[in-house]
């Protein structure tokens, strides 16, 4: 039996930026290079506070918007 045949074919990967950290999921967002000096980071990582993949995917968009707003607010304060 081939190793590839033993793996499930319908397995779906995580959306971009999501990863499993410990027992829960986290979201990683890259900061654009022009804002890295202002924000002081190259990327922002936020824990989503859940171990359930369904809730993770459901709340990812909301967390992504909140993270982007936070970066925008930091840039506005510095300028």
PDB file of N, CA, C and O in Angstrom:
ATOM      1  N   UNK A   1       0.840  -1.189   0.000  1.00  0.00           N
ATOM      2  CA  UNK A   1       0.000   0.000   0.000  1.00  0.00           C
ATOM      3  C   UNK A   1       0.878   1.242   0.000  1.00  0.00           C
ATOM      4  O   UNK A   1       1.833   1.343   0.770  1.00  0.00           O
ATOM      5  N   UNK A   2       0.556   2.147  -0.837  1.00  0.00           N
ATOM      6  CA  UNK A   2       1.288   3.402  -0.954  1.00  0.00           C
ATOM      7  C   UNK A   2       0.926   4.315   0.220  1.00  0.00           C
ATOM      8  O   UNK A   2      -0.228   4.331   0.649  1.00  0.00           O
ATOM      9  N   UNK A   3       1.878   5.063   0.738  1.00  0.00           N
ATOM     10  CA  UNK A   3       1.633   5.971   1.867  1.00  0.00           C
ATOM     11  C   UNK A   3       0.608   7.038   1.490  1.00  0.00           C
ATOM     12  O   UNK A   3      -0.219   7.421   2.317  1.00  0.00           O
ATOM     13  N   UNK A   4       0.654   7.508   0.275  1.00  0.00           N
ATOM     14  CA  UNK A   4      -0.282   8.544  -0.172  1.00  0.00           C
ATOM     15  C   UNK A   4      -1.731   8.046  -0.171  1.00  0.00           C
ATOM     16  O   UNK A   4      -2.658   8.824   0.054  1.00  0.00           O
ATOM     17  N   UNK A   5      -1.915   6.771  -0.418  1.00  0.00           N
ATOM     18  CA  UNK A   5      -3.252   6.210  -0.444  1.00  0.00           C
ATOM     19  C   UNK A   5      -3.865   6.123   0.944  1.00  0.00           C
ATOM     20  O   UNK A   5      -5.088   6.127   1.079  1.00  0.00           O
ATOM     21  N   UNK A   6      -3.030   6.043   1.984  1.00  0.00           N
ATOM     22  CA  UNK A   6      -3.552   5.902   3.335  1.00  0.00           C
ATOM     23  C   UNK A   6      -4.012   7.238   3.939  1.00  0.00           C
ATOM     24  O   UNK A   6      -4.722   7.244   4.945  1.00  0.00           O
ATOM     25  N   UNK A   7      -3.620   8.355   3.345  1.00  0.00           N
ATOM     26  CA  UNK A   7      -4.027   9.658   3.861  1.00  0.00           C
ATOM     27  C   UNK A   7      -5.411  10.022   3.323  1.00  0.00           C
ATOM     28  O   UNK A   7      -5.745   9.679   2.190  1.00  0.00           O
ATOM     29  N   UNK A   8      -6.215  10.713   4.128  1.00  0.00           N
ATOM     30  CA  UNK A   8      -7.540  11.110   3.637  1.00  0.00           C
ATOM     31  C   UNK A   8      -7.420  12.118   2.494  1.00  0.00           C
ATOM     32  O   UNK A   8      -6.585  13.022   2.535  1.00  0.00           O
ATOM     33  N   UNK A   9      -8.240  11.955   1.505  1.00  0.00           N
ATOM     34  CA  UNK A   9      -8.181  12.812   0.325  1.00  0.00           C
ATOM     35  C   UNK A   9      -8.972  14.106   0.481  1.00  0.00           C
ATOM     36  O   UNK A   9      -8.740  15.063  -0.258  1.00  0.00           O
ATOM     37  N   UNK A  10      -9.896  14.146   1.426  1.00  0.00           N
ATOM     38  CA  UNK A  10     -10.751  15.314   1.566  1.00  0.00           C
ATOM     39  C   UNK A  10     -10.261  16.272   2.647  1.00  0.00           C
ATOM     40  O   UNK A  10     -11.020  17.141   3.078  1.00  0.00           O
ATOM     41  N   UNK A  11      -9.039  16.139   3.088  1.00  0.00           N
ATOM     42  CA  UNK A  11      -8.505  16.986   4.149  1.00  0.00           C
ATOM     43  C   UNK A  11      -8.270  18.399   3.617  1.00  0.00           C
ATOM     44  O   UNK A  11      -7.657  18.593   2.567  1.00  0.00           O
ATOM     45  N   UNK A  12      -8.764  19.360   4.352  1.00  0.00           N
ATOM     46  CA  UNK A  12      -8.652  20.755   3.947  1.00  0.00           C
ATOM     47  C   UNK A  12      -7.661  21.444   4.881  1.00  0.00           C
ATOM     48  O   UNK A  12      -7.712  21.246   6.095  1.00  0.00           O
ATOM     49  N   UNK A  13      -6.769  22.242   4.328  1.00  0.00           N
ATOM     50  CA  UNK A  13      -5.800  22.966   5.135  1.00  0.00           C
ATOM     51  C   UNK A  13      -6.440  24.173   5.808  1.00  0.00           C
ATOM     52  O   UNK A  13      -7.568  24.551   5.493  1.00  0.00           O
ATOM     53  N   UNK A  14      -5.712  24.762   6.727  1.00  0.00           N
ATOM     54  CA  UNK A  14      -6.193  25.952   7.419  1.00  0.00           C
ATOM     55  C   UNK A  14      -6.105  27.157   6.500  1.00  0.00           C
ATOM     56  O   UNK A  14      -5.238  27.205   5.628  1.00  0.00           O
ATOM     57  N   UNK A  15      -6.986  28.130   6.680  1.00  0.00           N
ATOM     58  CA  UNK A  15      -6.888  29.360   5.902  1.00  0.00           C
ATOM     59  C   UNK A  15      -5.562  30.065   6.170  1.00  0.00           C
ATOM     60  O   UNK A  15      -4.916  29.833   7.192  1.00  0.00           O
ATOM     61  N   UNK A  16      -5.174  30.916   5.254  1.00  0.00           N
ATOM     62  CA  UNK A  16      -3.900  31.626   5.347  1.00  0.00           C
ATOM     63  C   UNK A  16      -3.824  32.441   6.633  1.00  0.00           C
ATOM     64  O   UNK A  16      -4.754  33.173   6.972  1.00  0.00           O
ATOM     65  N   UNK A  17      -2.718  32.307   7.336  1.00  0.00           N
ATOM     66  CA  UNK A  17      -2.502  33.061   8.558  1.00  0.00           C
ATOM     67  C   UNK A  17      -2.930  32.350   9.821  1.00  0.00           C
ATOM     68  O   UNK A  17      -2.552  32.770  10.915  1.00  0.00           O
ATOM     69  N   UNK A  18      -3.701  31.291   9.707  1.00  0.00           N
ATOM     70  CA  UNK A  18      -4.132  30.531  10.880  1.00  0.00           C
ATOM     71  C   UNK A  18      -3.144  29.415  11.171  1.00  0.00           C
ATOM     72  O   UNK A  18      -2.636  28.769  10.255  1.00  0.00           O
ATOM     73  N   UNK A  19      -2.877  29.194  12.436  1.00  0.00           N
ATOM     74  CA  UNK A  19      -2.044  28.072  12.803  1.00  0.00           C
ATOM     75  C   UNK A  19      -2.403  27.613  14.208  1.00  0.00           C
ATOM     76  O   UNK A  19      -2.986  28.355  14.998  1.00  0.00           O
ATOM     77  N   UNK A  20      -2.044  26.395  14.490  1.00  0.00           N
ATOM     78  CA  UNK A  20      -2.313  25.792  15.789  1.00  0.00           C
ATOM     79  C   UNK A  20      -1.134  26.110  16.703  1.00  0.00           C
ATOM     80  O   UNK A  20       0.012  25.777  16.398  1.00  0.00           O
ATOM     81  N   UNK A  21      -1.432  26.759  17.830  1.00  0.00           N
ATOM     82  CA  UNK A  21      -0.393  27.116  18.808  1.00  0.00           C
ATOM     83  C   UNK A  21      -0.796  26.511  20.146  1.00  0.00           C
ATOM     84  O   UNK A  21      -1.762  26.940  20.777  1.00  0.00           O
ATOM     85  N   UNK A  22      -0.042  25.517  20.558  1.00  0.00           N
ATOM     86  CA  UNK A  22      -0.426  24.793  21.764  1.00  0.00           C
ATOM     87  C   UNK A  22      -1.701  24.009  21.491  1.00  0.00           C
ATOM     88  O   UNK A  22      -1.753  23.188  20.575  1.00  0.00           O
ATOM     89  N   UNK A  23      -2.734  24.272  22.297  1.00  0.00           N
ATOM     90  CA  UNK A  23      -4.023  23.594  22.100  1.00  0.00           C
ATOM     91  C   UNK A  23      -5.018  24.458  21.350  1.00  0.00           C
ATOM     92  O   UNK A  23      -6.058  23.958  20.921  1.00  0.00           O
ATOM     93  N   UNK A  24      -4.728  25.750  21.179  1.00  0.00           N
ATOM     94  CA  UNK A  24      -5.667  26.652  20.519  1.00  0.00           C
ATOM     95  C   UNK A  24      -5.116  27.186  19.216  1.00  0.00           C
ATOM     96  O   UNK A  24      -3.965  26.937  18.859  1.00  0.00           O
ATOM     97  N   UNK A  25      -5.946  27.915  18.521  1.00  0.00           N
ATOM     98  CA  UNK A  25      -5.575  28.480  17.234  1.00  0.00           C
ATOM     99  C   UNK A  25      -5.180  29.943  17.395  1.00  0.00           C
ATOM    100  O   UNK A  25      -5.647  30.637  18.299  1.00  0.00           O
ATOM    101  N   UNK A  26      -4.304  30.394  16.493  1.00  0.00           N
ATOM    102  CA  UNK A  26      -3.849  31.778  16.503  1.00  0.00           C
ATOM    103  C   UNK A  26      -3.854  32.303  15.074  1.00  0.00           C
ATOM    104  O   UNK A  26      -3.841  31.535  14.112  1.00  0.00           O
ATOM    105  N   UNK A  27      -3.874  33.617  14.957  1.00  0.00           N
ATOM    106  CA  UNK A  27      -3.881  34.288  13.665  1.00  0.00           C
ATOM    107  C   UNK A  27      -2.613  35.110  13.540  1.00  0.00           C
ATOM    108  O   UNK A  27      -2.281  35.881  14.441  1.00  0.00           O
ATOM    109  N   UNK A  28      -1.910  34.956  12.445  1.00  0.00           N
ATOM    110  CA  UNK A  28      -0.686  35.706  12.176  1.00  0.00           C
ATOM    111  C   UNK A  28      -0.948  36.650  11.005  1.00  0.00           C
ATOM    112  O   UNK A  28      -1.395  36.224   9.939  1.00  0.00           O
ATOM    113  N   UNK A  29      -0.664  37.940  11.216  1.00  0.00           N
ATOM    114  CA  UNK A  29      -0.862  38.952  10.182  1.00  0.00           C
ATOM    115  C   UNK A  29       0.462  39.669   9.953  1.00  0.00           C
ATOM    116  O   UNK A  29       1.072  40.160  10.903  1.00  0.00           O
ATOM    117  N   UNK A  30       0.907  39.733   8.715  1.00  0.00           N
ATOM    118  CA  UNK A  30       2.137  40.439   8.377  1.00  0.00           C
ATOM    119  C   UNK A  30       1.856  41.943   8.300  1.00  0.00           C
ATOM    120  O   UNK A  30       0.847  42.368   7.738  1.00  0.00           O
ATOM    121  N   UNK A  31       2.751  42.728   8.865  1.00  0.00           N
ATOM    122  CA  UNK A  31       2.638  44.186   8.807  1.00  0.00           C
ATOM    123  C   UNK A  31       3.371  44.645   7.545  1.00  0.00           C
ATOM    124  O   UNK A  31       4.514  44.244   7.323  1.00  0.00           O
ATOM    125  N   UNK A  32       2.733  45.482   6.711  1.00  0.00           N
ATOM    126  CA  UNK A  32       3.411  45.974   5.509  1.00  0.00           C
ATOM    127  C   UNK A  32       4.718  46.696   5.866  1.00  0.00           C
ATOM    128  O   UNK A  32       4.820  47.327   6.919  1.00  0.00           O
ATOM    129  N   UNK A  33       5.699  46.597   4.990  1.00  0.00           N
ATOM    130  CA  UNK A  33       7.033  47.133   5.280  1.00  0.00           C
ATOM    131  C   UNK A  33       7.019  48.629   5.570  1.00  0.00           C
ATOM    132  O   UNK A  33       7.816  49.097   6.384  1.00  0.00           O
ATOM    133  N   UNK A  34       6.151  49.382   4.939  1.00  0.00           N
ATOM    134  CA  UNK A  34       6.124  50.829   5.177  1.00  0.00           C
ATOM    135  C   UNK A  34       5.595  51.189   6.564  1.00  0.00           C
ATOM    136  O   UNK A  34       5.799  52.310   7.029  1.00  0.00           O
ATOM    137  N   UNK A  35       4.921  50.253   7.227  1.00  0.00           N
ATOM    138  CA  UNK A  35       4.380  50.508   8.564  1.00  0.00           C
ATOM    139  C   UNK A  35       5.154  49.803   9.671  1.00  0.00           C
ATOM    140  O   UNK A  35       4.843  49.990  10.848  1.00  0.00           O
ATOM    141  N   UNK A  36       6.143  49.007   9.328  1.00  0.00           N
ATOM    142  CA  UNK A  36       6.871  48.241  10.336  1.00  0.00           C
ATOM    143  C   UNK A  36       7.618  49.136  11.317  1.00  0.00           C
ATOM    144  O   UNK A  36       7.683  48.817  12.504  1.00  0.00           O
ATOM    145  N   UNK A  37       8.184  50.251  10.851  1.00  0.00           N
ATOM    146  CA  UNK A  37       8.881  51.170  11.756  1.00  0.00           C
ATOM    147  C   UNK A  37       7.905  51.832  12.725  1.00  0.00           C
ATOM    148  O   UNK A  37       8.242  52.062  13.886  1.00  0.00           O
ATOM    149  N   UNK A  38       6.716  52.134  12.259  1.00  0.00           N
ATOM    150  CA  UNK A  38       5.718  52.794  13.100  1.00  0.00           C
ATOM    151  C   UNK A  38       5.170  51.825  14.138  1.00  0.00           C
ATOM    152  O   UNK A  38       5.069  52.162  15.317  1.00  0.00           O
ATOM    153  N   UNK A  39       4.819  50.627  13.699  1.00  0.00           N
ATOM    154  CA  UNK A  39       4.231  49.631  14.588  1.00  0.00           C
ATOM    155  C   UNK A  39       5.301  48.995  15.468  1.00  0.00           C
ATOM    156  O   UNK A  39       5.035  48.640  16.616  1.00  0.00           O
ATOM    157  N   UNK A  40       6.496  48.852  14.937  1.00  0.00           N
ATOM    158  CA  UNK A  40       7.581  48.241  15.687  1.00  0.00           C
ATOM    159  C   UNK A  40       7.604  46.727  15.612  1.00  0.00           C
ATOM    160  O   UNK A  40       8.286  46.074  16.402  1.00  0.00           O
ATOM    161  N   UNK A  41       6.859  46.159  14.663  1.00  0.00           N
ATOM    162  CA  UNK A  41       6.796  44.705  14.505  1.00  0.00           C
ATOM    163  C   UNK A  41       6.719  44.358  13.032  1.00  0.00           C
ATOM    164  O   UNK A  41       6.244  45.147  12.214  1.00  0.00           O
ATOM    165  N   UNK A  42       7.197  43.153  12.704  1.00  0.00           N
ATOM    166  CA  UNK A  42       7.063  42.653  11.342  1.00  0.00           C
ATOM    167  C   UNK A  42       5.782  41.864  11.156  1.00  0.00           C
ATOM    168  O   UNK A  42       5.247  41.776  10.051  1.00  0.00           O
ATOM    169  N   UNK A  43       5.294  41.289  12.249  1.00  0.00           N
ATOM    170  CA  UNK A  43       4.040  40.552  12.195  1.00  0.00           C
ATOM    171  C   UNK A  43       3.339  40.651  13.538  1.00  0.00           C
ATOM    172  O   UNK A  43       3.965  40.893  14.571  1.00  0.00           O
ATOM    173  N   UNK A  44       2.034  40.461  13.502  1.00  0.00           N
ATOM    174  CA  UNK A  44       1.216  40.501  14.705  1.00  0.00           C
ATOM    175  C   UNK A  44       0.550  39.143  14.839  1.00  0.00           C
ATOM    176  O   UNK A  44      -0.043  38.638  13.885  1.00  0.00           O
ATOM    177  N   UNK A  45       0.647  38.556  16.018  1.00  0.00           N
ATOM    178  CA  UNK A  45       0.042  37.249  16.283  1.00  0.00           C
ATOM    179  C   UNK A  45      -0.977  37.430  17.398  1.00  0.00           C
ATOM    180  O   UNK A  45      -0.657  37.974  18.455  1.00  0.00           O
ATOM    181  N   UNK A  46      -2.196  36.979  17.167  1.00  0.00           N
ATOM    182  CA  UNK A  46      -3.263  37.059  18.157  1.00  0.00           C
ATOM    183  C   UNK A  46      -3.869  35.676  18.363  1.00  0.00           C
ATOM    184  O   UNK A  46      -4.219  34.989  17.404  1.00  0.00           O
ATOM    185  N   UNK A  47      -3.986  35.283  19.611  1.00  0.00           N
ATOM    186  CA  UNK A  47      -4.674  34.043  19.937  1.00  0.00           C
ATOM    187  C   UNK A  47      -6.167  34.228  19.767  1.00  0.00           C
ATOM    188  O   UNK A  47      -6.708  35.274  20.126  1.00  0.00           O
ATOM    189  N   UNK A  48      -6.837  33.228  19.226  1.00  0.00           N
ATOM    190  CA  UNK A  48      -8.272  33.332  18.971  1.00  0.00           C
ATOM    191  C   UNK A  48      -9.112  32.801  20.124  1.00  0.00           C
ATOM    192  O   UNK A  48     -10.335  32.943  20.118  1.00  0.00           O
ATOM    193  N   UNK A  49      -8.467  32.193  21.109  1.00  0.00           N
ATOM    194  CA  UNK A  49      -9.181  31.760  22.308  1.00  0.00           C
ATOM    195  C   UNK A  49     -10.118  30.581  22.117  1.00  0.00           C
ATOM    196  O   UNK A  49     -11.083  30.436  22.867  1.00  0.00           O
ATOM    197  N   UNK A  50      -9.856  29.744  21.139  1.00  0.00           N
ATOM    198  CA  UNK A  50     -10.703  28.586  20.920  1.00  0.00           C
ATOM    199  C   UNK A  50      -9.873  27.409  20.414  1.00  0.00           C
ATOM    200  O   UNK A  50      -8.833  27.586  19.779  1.00  0.00           O
ATOM    201  N   UNK A  51     -10.351  26.224  20.707  1.00  0.00           N
ATOM    202  CA  UNK A  51      -9.735  25.002  20.214  1.00  0.00           C
ATOM    203  C   UNK A  51     -10.569  24.384  19.100  1.00  0.00           C
ATOM    204  O   UNK A  51     -10.155  23.406  18.477  1.00  0.00           O
ATOM    205  N   UNK A  52     -11.735  24.951  18.851  1.00  0.00           N
ATOM    206  CA  UNK A  52     -12.659  24.412  17.865  1.00  0.00           C
ATOM    207  C   UNK A  52     -12.377  25.025  16.493  1.00  0.00           C
ATOM    208  O   UNK A  52     -12.398  26.246  16.340  1.00  0.00           O
ATOM    209  N   UNK A  53     -12.116  24.186  15.510  1.00  0.00           N
ATOM    210  CA  UNK A  53     -11.783  24.660  14.170  1.00  0.00           C
ATOM    211  C   UNK A  53     -12.933  25.429  13.545  1.00  0.00           C
ATOM    212  O   UNK A  53     -12.693  26.423  12.860  1.00  0.00           O
ATOM    213  N   UNK A  54     -14.167  25.008  13.756  1.00  0.00           N
ATOM    214  CA  UNK A  54     -15.320  25.717  13.191  1.00  0.00           C
ATOM    215  C   UNK A  54     -15.367  27.160  13.687  1.00  0.00           C
ATOM    216  O   UNK A  54     -15.512  28.086  12.889  1.00  0.00           O
ATOM    217  N   UNK A  55     -15.245  27.354  15.005  1.00  0.00           N
ATOM    218  CA  UNK A  55     -15.269  28.705  15.548  1.00  0.00           C
ATOM    219  C   UNK A  55     -14.052  29.511  15.105  1.00  0.00           C
ATOM    220  O   UNK A  55     -14.144  30.723  14.911  1.00  0.00           O
ATOM    221  N   UNK A  56     -12.927  28.848  14.949  1.00  0.00           N
ATOM    222  CA  UNK A  56     -11.716  29.523  14.490  1.00  0.00           C
ATOM    223  C   UNK A  56     -11.930  30.123  13.114  1.00  0.00           C
ATOM    224  O   UNK A  56     -11.647  31.301  12.896  1.00  0.00           O
ATOM    225  N   UNK A  57     -12.424  29.326  12.194  1.00  0.00           N
ATOM    226  CA  UNK A  57     -12.651  29.815  10.831  1.00  0.00           C
ATOM    227  C   UNK A  57     -13.734  30.890  10.835  1.00  0.00           C
ATOM    228  O   UNK A  57     -13.642  31.863  10.087  1.00  0.00           O
ATOM    229  N   UNK A  58     -14.750  30.724  11.663  1.00  0.00           N
ATOM    230  CA  UNK A  58     -15.856  31.668  11.718  1.00  0.00           C
ATOM    231  C   UNK A  58     -15.404  33.052  12.213  1.00  0.00           C
ATOM    232  O   UNK A  58     -15.850  34.074  11.691  1.00  0.00           O
ATOM    233  N   UNK A  59     -14.521  33.082  13.218  1.00  0.00           N
ATOM    234  CA  UNK A  59     -14.119  34.347  13.821  1.00  0.00           C
ATOM    235  C   UNK A  59     -12.825  34.918  13.254  1.00  0.00           C
ATOM    236  O   UNK A  59     -12.383  35.980  13.691  1.00  0.00           O
ATOM    237  N   UNK A  60     -12.216  34.243  12.301  1.00  0.00           N
ATOM    238  CA  UNK A  60     -10.956  34.722  11.743  1.00  0.00           C
ATOM    239  C   UNK A  60     -11.123  36.066  11.051  1.00  0.00           C
ATOM    240  O   UNK A  60     -10.291  36.956  11.227  1.00  0.00           O
ATOM    241  N   UNK A  61     -12.167  36.228  10.279  1.00  0.00           N
ATOM    242  CA  UNK A  61     -12.359  37.472   9.539  1.00  0.00           C
ATOM    243  C   UNK A  61     -12.544  38.645  10.504  1.00  0.00           C
ATOM    244  O   UNK A  61     -11.998  39.723  10.271  1.00  0.00           O
ATOM    245  N   UNK A  62     -13.295  38.453  11.565  1.00  0.00           N
ATOM    246  CA  UNK A  62     -13.512  39.509  12.542  1.00  0.00           C
ATOM    247  C   UNK A  62     -12.196  39.898  13.219  1.00  0.00           C
ATOM    248  O   UNK A  62     -11.909  41.083  13.390  1.00  0.00           O
ATOM    249  N   UNK A  63     -11.405  38.908  13.600  1.00  0.00           N
ATOM    250  CA  UNK A  63     -10.128  39.182  14.249  1.00  0.00           C
ATOM    251  C   UNK A  63      -9.163  39.863  13.287  1.00  0.00           C
ATOM    252  O   UNK A  63      -8.394  40.736  13.691  1.00  0.00           O
ATOM    253  N   UNK A  64      -9.199  39.470  12.023  1.00  0.00           N
ATOM    254  CA  UNK A  64      -8.345  40.087  11.015  1.00  0.00           C
ATOM    255  C   UNK A  64      -8.689  41.563  10.841  1.00  0.00           C
ATOM    256  O   UNK A  64      -7.790  42.397  10.734  1.00  0.00           O
ATOM    257  N   UNK A  65      -9.960  41.888  10.813  1.00  0.00           N
ATOM    258  CA  UNK A  65     -10.390  43.281  10.700  1.00  0.00           C
ATOM    259  C   UNK A  65      -9.953  44.066  11.932  1.00  0.00           C
ATOM    260  O   UNK A  65      -9.462  45.187  11.803  1.00  0.00           O
ATOM    261  N   UNK A  66     -10.123  43.497  13.123  1.00  0.00           N
ATOM    262  CA  UNK A  66      -9.712  44.179  14.353  1.00  0.00           C
ATOM    263  C   UNK A  66      -8.207  44.424  14.383  1.00  0.00           C
ATOM    264  O   UNK A  66      -7.761  45.481  14.830  1.00  0.00           O
ATOM    265  N   UNK A  67      -7.427  43.462  13.914  1.00  0.00           N
ATOM    266  CA  UNK A  67      -5.977  43.615  13.886  1.00  0.00           C
ATOM    267  C   UNK A  67      -5.568  44.704  12.912  1.00  0.00           C
ATOM    268  O   UNK A  67      -4.706  45.526  13.222  1.00  0.00           O
ATOM    269  N   UNK A  68      -6.181  44.715  11.734  1.00  0.00           N
ATOM    270  CA  UNK A  68      -5.868  45.748  10.749  1.00  0.00           C
ATOM    271  C   UNK A  68      -6.267  47.133  11.245  1.00  0.00           C
ATOM    272  O   UNK A  68      -5.558  48.106  10.991  1.00  0.00           O
ATOM    273  N   UNK A  69      -7.390  47.233  11.946  1.00  0.00           N
ATOM    274  CA  UNK A  69      -7.787  48.517  12.520  1.00  0.00           C
ATOM    275  C   UNK A  69      -6.792  48.974  13.582  1.00  0.00           C
ATOM    276  O   UNK A  69      -6.484  50.162  13.681  1.00  0.00           O
ATOM    277  N   UNK A  70      -6.297  48.039  14.365  1.00  0.00           N
ATOM    278  CA  UNK A  70      -5.309  48.383  15.382  1.00  0.00           C
ATOM    279  C   UNK A  70      -4.032  48.932  14.763  1.00  0.00           C
ATOM    280  O   UNK A  70      -3.458  49.894  15.274  1.00  0.00           O
ATOM    281  N   UNK A  71      -3.585  48.333  13.674  1.00  0.00           N
ATOM    282  CA  UNK A  71      -2.396  48.823  12.973  1.00  0.00           C
ATOM    283  C   UNK A  71      -2.659  50.211  12.410  1.00  0.00           C
ATOM    284  O   UNK A  71      -1.809  51.096  12.513  1.00  0.00           O
ATOM    285  N   UNK A  72      -3.826  50.405  11.818  1.00  0.00           N
ATOM    286  CA  UNK A  72      -4.167  51.707  11.255  1.00  0.00           C
ATOM    287  C   UNK A  72      -4.228  52.788  12.332  1.00  0.00           C
ATOM    288  O   UNK A  72      -3.791  53.916  12.105  1.00  0.00           O
ATOM    289  N   UNK A  73      -4.766  52.447  13.499  1.00  0.00           N
ATOM    290  CA  UNK A  73      -4.839  53.419  14.590  1.00  0.00           C
ATOM    291  C   UNK A  73      -3.451  53.771  15.101  1.00  0.00           C
ATOM    292  O   UNK A  73      -3.188  54.934  15.407  1.00  0.00           O
ATOM    293  N   UNK A  74      -2.560  52.796  15.198  1.00  0.00           N
ATOM    294  CA  UNK A  74      -1.193  53.081  15.626  1.00  0.00           C
ATOM    295  C   UNK A  74      -0.489  53.987  14.624  1.00  0.00           C
ATOM    296  O   UNK A  74       0.254  54.888  15.014  1.00  0.00           O
ATOM    297  N   UNK A  75      -0.717  53.753  13.344  1.00  0.00           N
ATOM    298  CA  UNK A  75      -0.096  54.592  12.317  1.00  0.00           C
ATOM    299  C   UNK A  75      -0.646  56.010  12.377  1.00  0.00           C
ATOM    300  O   UNK A  75       0.104  56.967  12.183  1.00  0.00           O
ATOM    301  N   UNK A  76      -1.928  56.164  12.638  1.00  0.00           N
ATOM    302  CA  UNK A  76      -2.536  57.486  12.721  1.00  0.00           C
ATOM    303  C   UNK A  76      -2.007  58.258  13.925  1.00  0.00           C
ATOM    304  O   UNK A  76      -1.805  59.470  13.837  1.00  0.00           O
ATOM    305  N   UNK A  77      -1.778  57.573  15.052  1.00  0.00           N
ATOM    306  CA  UNK A  77      -1.258  58.229  16.243  1.00  0.00           C
ATOM    307  C   UNK A  77       0.166  58.730  16.031  1.00  0.00           C
ATOM    308  O   UNK A  77       0.526  59.801  16.521  1.00  0.00           O
ATOM    309  N   UNK A  78       0.972  57.972  15.311  1.00  0.00           N
ATOM    310  CA  UNK A  78       2.376  58.337  15.087  1.00  0.00           C
ATOM    311  C   UNK A  78       2.512  59.481  14.094  1.00  0.00           C
ATOM    312  O   UNK A  78       3.487  60.231  14.143  1.00  0.00           O
ATOM    313  N   UNK A  79       1.548  59.622  13.197  1.00  0.00           N
ATOM    314  CA  UNK A  79       1.614  60.689  12.187  1.00  0.00           C
ATOM    315  C   UNK A  79       0.910  61.871  12.668  1.00  0.00           C
ATOM    316  O   UNK A  79       0.849  62.880  11.966  1.00  0.00           O
TER     317      UNK A  79
END
